[in-house]
Amino acid sequence: MTGLLLFGSFAVLLIIGAPIAISLGISTMCAIVFSPEIQLGLNVIPQRIFGGLDSTSIMAIAFFVLAGNIMTKGGISRRLVDFANSIVGGVRGGMAIALVLACAFFAALSGSAPATVVAIGVMLYDDMIRLGYPKERVAGLLVVSGGLGPVIPPSIIMVVYATMTNASVGDMFRSGMAIGIVIMVILMIVVLFFAKKEKWPKVEKRVSMKELGVSFVKAIPALMLPIIILGGIYSGLLTPTESAAIAVVWSLIAGMFIYKEVKLKDLYQIFLDSAKSSAMILFIIATSTAFAWLFAFSGISAQLVSFVIGLNLNPTMFCLIVAIILLIFGTFLEGIATAVLLVPVLWPIAQSLGINVIHFGMIVSISNVIGTMTPPVAVNIFSAASVSKLKMGAIAKGQVPFFIGYVAIFFLVVLFPVFSTIWL
């Protein structure tokens, strides 16, 4: 009865268009009020909501969001684009490769897929179309390359997952970095294939070593950010939250005093936008904590674990089933919402089967990224549409070859745990 009330009311609220966080909170309240099996007062909900946010690790999310907004406004992303283009701009389809490389660079700063799509798309899309690149392919490549944002650290979804499972954020980031680089290389190979097949433009003028050096020097303040973030975490000198806070400080220094593109008057809007984005994410996490706690308290979680164990699934088959479930949920739920809803349900089962916490985390993280590329709730496609002014159908069609490459790497991660853990 409790499970029916909990998930039934949640599904109804989603169908009528209620926000995810509100749906999680109200469905928890409905289960407490109407289930005869639960003898609790409603005061448990605010207690669990507060407890869900009472973690220093969660503060890293707000700092990463703020750092990403400062970097976008402060000209940091443009220097990364210029540096990426100077490296690979001289081959056929070179600007498309530069787009992938720039998304990887920006991913190492922002941790957000839509932010990566918009930041890089605004700077490269129009120029690429003027040079003769096919519109749908460029927009599609932008959608999939933007998916490097939550895989290459820092990654908001990885911080959320680590908070829920007590996994090491540093280990998650290390595995994500390696897998992200593999995805980047695969995307570049696909780009080179289609550039030759479809005769994409080639810039005849090669970049001189002097020009490469100049673009590198200009990009140094931007390239320092991932060094600060990841170096602080991997060295053990800083926690992920402290690294994120220092990233904000360095972003301000670079944007205001080195590149001089962030003015004092810009800070209010940057802080306001960051607060809104962070509040949305944190509200989902808070209400999902109450939802997940009631799920476990009612005994449904233990029953589900026993049921799955009784099926005698091996870890590989379980991971494959979980991957498919996550991909399905990702088509209609936002990534962080999917994680906070399903990880508390699925992780105890994975743990009972002896599945590595980092391996399971990479399945969760990458599947959530794929959700950002898959209609109807495809924030990357919406973001690319805002940049390109193309219809969603055209963008979805253009992304197919790159999307296939991305999904292929995902299923390698699912089926071969060593792919996630060998880097640790």
C-alpha positions in Angstrom: 0.0 0.0 0.0 2.8 2.4 0.9 4.7 1.8 -2.3 1.5 2.2 -4.4 0.8 5.6 -2.7 4.4 6.7 -2.9 5.0 6.0 -6.6 1.4 6.3 -7.7 1.1 9.9 -6.4 4.5 10.7 -7.8 3.6 9.5 -11.3 0.3 11.4 -11.2 2.0 14.6 -10.2 4.6 14.2 -13.0 1.8 13.6 -15.6 -0.1 16.8 -14.6 3.1 18.8 -14.9 4.2 19.4 -11.3 7.9 20.2 -10.8 10.1 17.2 -9.8 10.9 18.6 -6.4 7.3 19.3 -5.6 6.2 15.9 -6.9 8.7 14.1 -4.6 7.7 16.1 -1.5 3.9 15.8 -2.0 4.1 12.0 -2.8 6.1 11.5 0.4 3.4 13.4 2.3 0.6 11.4 0.7 2.2 8.1 1.7 2.7 9.3 5.3 -0.9 10.6 5.6 -2.9 7.9 3.8 -0.9 4.7 4.3 -2.2 2.6 7.3 1.2 1.0 7.5 3.1 4.2 8.3 2.6 5.7 11.8 4.6 8.9 11.5 3.9 12.6 11.8 4.4 15.0 8.9 7.2 16.7 10.9 9.5 13.9 9.7 9.5 15.4 6.2 11.2 18.8 7.0 13.6 16.9 9.2 14.6 14.6 6.3 14.7 17.5 3.9 17.1 19.4 6.1 19.2 16.3 6.7 19.4 15.8 2.9 21.2 19.1 2.6 23.3 18.9 5.7 26.4 17.9 3.8 29.5 19.9 2.9 29.9 17.9 -0.3 26.6 19.2 -1.6 28.0 22.8 -1.3 30.3 21.9 -4.2 27.3 21.9 -6.5 26.5 25.5 -5.9 30.2 26.5 -6.2 30.6 24.6 -9.5 27.5 26.2 -10.9 28.7 29.7 -9.9 32.2 29.0 -11.3 30.7 27.9 -14.6 28.6 31.1 -15.0 31.6 33.3 -14.2 33.7 31.5 -16.8 31.1 31.8 -19.5 30.7 35.6 -18.8 34.4 36.2 -18.3 35.7 35.2 -21.7 37.4 32.1 -20.4 35.4 29.8 -22.7 36.3 31.8 -25.7 40.1 31.5 -25.0 39.6 27.7 -24.7 37.8 27.7 -28.1 40.6 29.7 -29.7 43.3 27.4 -28.3 41.4 24.3 -29.4 41.0 25.7 -32.9 44.7 26.5 -33.2 45.5 22.9 -32.3 43.4 21.1 -34.9 42.0 23.8 -37.2 44.1 23.0 -40.2 42.6 19.6 -41.1 39.4 18.8 -43.0 36.6 19.2 -40.5 39.1 20.8 -38.2 36.6 23.2 -36.6 34.3 20.3 -35.8 37.2 18.6 -34.0 38.0 21.9 -32.3 34.3 22.0 -31.2 34.7 18.6 -29.5 38.0 19.6 -27.9 36.6 22.9 -26.7 33.6 21.1 -25.2 36.1 18.8 -23.4 38.1 21.8 -22.1 34.9 23.6 -20.9 33.6 20.3 -19.4 36.7 20.4 -17.2 35.4 23.7 -15.9 31.6 23.7 -15.7 30.4 20.1 -15.0 27.1 20.9 -16.8 26.0 19.6 -20.2 23.6 22.4 -21.2 26.1 25.0 -20.1 28.7 23.4 -22.3 26.4 23.3 -25.3 25.4 27.0 -25.0 28.9 28.3 -24.2 30.7 26.6 -27.0 27.7 26.8 -29.5 27.4 30.5 -29.2 31.1 30.9 -30.2 31.5 28.3 -32.9 28.1 27.5 -34.5 27.6 30.5 -36.7 31.2 30.6 -37.9 31.1 26.9 -38.8 27.9 27.4 -40.8 29.4 30.4 -42.7 32.4 28.2 -43.6 30.0 25.6 -45.1 29.6 23.0 -42.4 26.2 21.2 -42.5 23.8 22.8 -40.0 22.2 19.6 -38.7 25.6 17.8 -38.2 27.1 20.7 -36.4 24.1 21.1 -34.1 24.0 17.3 -33.5 27.7 17.3 -32.7 27.2 20.1 -30.3 24.5 18.1 -28.5 26.7 15.0 -28.1 29.9 16.8 -27.4 28.2 18.9 -24.7 27.6 15.5 -23.0 31.2 15.5 -22.0 30.2 18.1 -19.4 28.9 15.7 -16.7 31.5 13.0 -17.5 34.8 14.9 -17.5 35.3 16.3 -14.0 34.2 18.3 -12.1 30.8 16.8 -12.5 27.7 17.8 -10.6 26.0 14.5 -11.1 29.0 12.7 -9.7 29.0 14.9 -6.6 25.3 14.1 -6.2 25.9 10.3 -6.6 28.9 10.4 -4.2 26.9 12.2 -1.6 24.1 9.5 -1.8 26.4 6.5 -1.7 29.5 7.7 0.2 31.6 7.0 -2.8 34.9 8.9 -3.2 34.4 12.0 -5.3 38.1 11.9 -6.2 37.8 8.3 -7.5 34.6 9.2 -9.4 36.4 12.2 -11.0 39.4 10.1 -11.9 37.3 7.4 -13.6 35.2 10.1 -15.4 38.3 11.8 -16.7 39.6 8.7 -18.3 36.2 7.7 -19.8 35.6 11.2 -21.0 38.8 11.3 -22.9 37.9 8.0 -24.6 34.5 9.4 -25.6 36.2 12.6 -26.9 38.6 10.5 -29.1 35.7 8.4 -30.4 33.8 11.6 -31.3 36.8 13.0 -33.1 37.2 9.7 -35.1 33.5 9.9 -36.2 34.0 13.6 -37.1 37.0 12.8 -39.3 35.0 10.0 -41.1 32.1 12.3 -41.9 34.3 15.2 -42.8 35.9 13.1 -45.5 32.6 11.4 -46.5 30.5 14.6 -46.7 33.4 16.9 -47.8 33.3 19.2 -44.9 35.4 22.4 -45.2 39.1 22.5 -44.7 41.0 25.6 -43.6 44.0 25.8 -46.0 45.9 28.3 -43.8 47.8 26.4 -41.1 48.4 27.9 -37.7 52.0 28.8 -37.1 53.8 27.8 -34.0 53.9 31.4 -33.0 50.1 31.7 -33.3 49.7 28.4 -31.4 51.9 29.7 -28.6 50.0 33.0 -28.4 46.6 31.2 -28.1 48.1 28.9 -25.5 49.4 31.8 -23.4 46.0 33.5 -23.6 44.4 30.3 -22.5 46.7 29.6 -19.5 44.4 31.3 -16.9 41.5 29.2 -18.2 43.6 26.0 -18.3 44.7 26.6 -14.7 41.1 26.0 -13.5 41.0 22.2 -14.0 44.5 22.0 -12.5 43.3 23.8 -9.4 40.1 21.7 -9.1 41.5 18.3 -9.9 45.0 18.9 -8.5 43.6 20.0 -5.1 41.3 16.9 -4.9 43.8 14.3 -6.1 46.7 15.7 -4.0 44.5 15.4 -0.9 45.1 19.0 0.0 41.5 20.1 -0.7 38.1 18.5 -0.5 35.8 18.8 -3.6 33.9 21.6 -1.9 37.1 23.5 -1.1 38.4 23.0 -4.7 35.0 24.3 -6.1 35.2 27.4 -3.9 38.8 28.1 -5.0 37.6 27.6 -8.6 35.1 30.4 -8.0 37.8 32.7 -6.7 40.1 32.0 -9.6 37.3 32.5 -12.1 36.6 35.9 -10.6 40.3 36.8 -10.7 40.6 35.6 -14.3 37.4 37.2 -15.5 37.8 40.6 -13.7 41.5 41.2 -13.6 43.2 39.1 -16.3 40.7 39.0 -19.1 38.8 42.1 -17.7 35.5 41.0 -19.2 33.5 40.7 -15.9 32.6 44.0 -14.5 31.4 44.7 -11.0 27.9 45.4 -12.2 27.8 41.9 -13.9 28.2 40.1 -10.6 24.7 40.6 -9.3 23.1 38.9 -12.4 25.8 36.1 -12.3 25.1 35.4 -8.6 21.3 35.6 -9.1 21.4 33.1 -12.1 23.7 30.8 -10.1 21.5 30.9 -7.1 18.4 30.0 -9.1 20.2 27.1 -10.8 21.7 25.8 -7.5 18.4 26.2 -5.6 16.6 24.1 -8.3 19.2 21.3 -8.0 19.4 21.4 -4.2 15.6 21.4 -3.8 15.3 18.2 -5.8 18.0 16.6 -3.7 16.3 17.7 -0.5 12.9 16.4 -1.3 14.3 13.2 -2.9 16.1 12.5 0.4 12.7 12.4 2.3 11.2 10.3 -0.5 14.1 7.8 -0.4 14.1 7.6 3.4 10.4 6.7 3.5 11.0 4.1 0.7 13.7 2.5 2.9 11.8 3.0 6.2 8.6 1.3 4.9 10.6 -1.8 4.0 10.0 -1.6 0.3 13.7 -1.2 -0.4 14.5 -4.4 1.6 11.7 -6.3 -0.2 13.0 -5.2 -3.6 16.6 -6.2 -2.7 15.3 -9.7 -1.7 13.3 -10.0 -4.8 16.2 -9.1 -7.1 18.5 -11.4 -5.3 16.0 -14.2 -5.6 16.1 -13.8 -9.4 19.8 -15.0 -9.2 20.9 -12.3 -11.6 24.7 -12.0 -12.1 26.2 -8.5 -11.7 26.6 -8.0 -15.4 23.0 -8.7 -16.2 21.8 -6.5 -13.3 24.0 -3.6 -14.6 22.5 -4.1 -18.1 19.0 -4.0 -16.7 19.8 -0.9 -14.6 21.3 0.8 -17.6 18.2 0.3 -19.7 16.0 1.5 -16.8 18.1 4.6 -16.4 18.0 5.3 -20.2 14.2 5.0 -20.2 13.9 7.3 -17.2 16.3 9.7 -18.8 14.0 10.3 -21.7 11.4 12.0 -19.5 13.2 13.0 -16.3 16.0 15.5 -15.8 19.3 13.8 -15.0 19.8 14.8 -11.4 16.1 14.0 -10.7 16.6 10.5 -12.1 19.7 9.9 -10.0 18.2 11.1 -6.7 15.1 9.0 -7.4 16.6 5.7 -8.5 20.1 5.5 -6.8 18.7 5.0 -3.3 16.5 2.2 -4.7 19.1 0.5 -6.9 22.4 1.0 -5.0 21.5 -1.3 -2.1 20.8 -4.1 -4.7 24.0 -3.4 -6.6 25.9 -3.4 -3.3 24.4 -6.8 -2.3 25.6 -8.2 -5.7 29.2 -6.9 -5.0 29.2 -4.3 -7.7 31.9 -1.7 -7.4 30.5 1.7 -6.2 32.6 3.6 -8.8 31.5 1.3 -11.7 27.9 1.7 -10.7 28.4 5.5 -10.4 29.8 5.7 -13.9 26.7 3.8 -15.2 24.5 6.4 -13.4 26.5 9.4 -14.6 26.8 8.5 -18.2 23.2 7.3 -18.6 22.1 10.6 -17.2 24.1 12.4 -19.9 22.5 10.3 -22.6 19.1 11.4 -21.2 20.1 15.0 -22.0 20.4 14.0 -25.7 17.2 11.9 -25.9 13.7 13.5 -26.6 11.3 14.4 -25.2 13.3 15.8 -22.2 16.5 16.5 -24.0 18.0 19.7 -22.5 21.1 19.5 -24.7 18.9 19.4 -27.8 16.8 22.4 -26.5 20.1 24.2 -25.8 21.4 23.5 -29.3 18.1 24.6 -30.8 18.4 27.9 -28.9 21.8 28.4 -30.5 21.2 27.1 -34.0 17.5 28.0 -34.4 16.9 24.5 -36.0 14.0 22.3 -35.1 14.5 19.5 -32.6 13.9 16.8 -35.2 16.6 18.1 -37.5 19.1 18.3 -34.6 18.1 14.8 -33.4 18.7 13.4 -36.9 22.1 15.2 -37.2 23.3 13.8 -33.9 22.7 10.1 -34.8 26.3 9.0 -35.7 27.9 10.8 -32.8 25.1 9.6 -30.4 25.8 6.0 -31.5 29.5 6.4 -30.7 28.6 7.8 -27.3 26.2 5.0 -26.5 28.7 2.4 -27.6 31.2 3.6 -25.0 28.4 3.6 -22.4 27.6 -0.1 -22.9 31.3 -0.9 -22.7 31.3 0.8 -19.3 28.2 -1.2 -18.4 29.4 -4.6 -19.5 33.1 -4.3 -18.5 33.6 -3.0 -14.9 37.3 -2.8 -15.5 36.7 0.0 -17.9 35.6 2.1 -14.9 38.0 0.9 -12.2 41.3 0.3 -14.0 42.1 4.0 -13.7 41.8 4.1 -9.9 
